[in-house]
Structure formats: structure tokens, C-alpha cells
């Protein structure tokens, strides 16, 4: 089984998620996605209460279109289903930390 959830939730289900949620869009074969995993692991370990959904994107994946994903990996931070911030292809942990900046 890969890192990314193949069967994505419906947009309305994502919009109903309470609190903070980090959406990660990508695919298992993507070298940029693979390269971001150590940064993501560091970020998630520093924020254990943060819900994380790794979602497979690509042709026919509606959720990625709803969030206008153009590059992999894309990280989108939501609060109560509303987008607060996003980062695409982060190069360092600071780019992910900036998602949580006020």
C-alpha cells in the first residue's frame, strides 16, 4: 500500500472536518513527493495534534481540482474545512512551518 489514499473523500466531507487539517496531494511515483517525505515527517512530529490526509491526485481526482492543485506535492492547511495556507514542493521545513504562521 502506498503513502497516498487512492479513494479521496468527497469535497463536502473535507469541508466538514473540524479543527486543523493538512491535506497533502501527490502520487507515490513522484520524485518531488518522495523527496518531501522527510520534511513532512519532521513537521508532523512537531505538531502531533495536526490531522494529516495524504491524497492521491491526478486525472479523475475531483478533490485536487476543487483545491486547484497544480504541482506535487501540494500541502494545504485547513481550519474547519476552510483553506488557510498552502505550499507546493517545499524545499525546507520552514516552508511547512510557515503554513501555521498567523
Secondary structure, DSSP 4 states (H G I P E B T S, - for coil): --SSBSSPPPHHHHHT--SEEEEEEE-TT-HHHHHHHHHHHHHHHH-TT-EEEEEE-STT-HHHHHTT--SSSEEEEEETTEEEEEEES-SSHHHHHGGG--
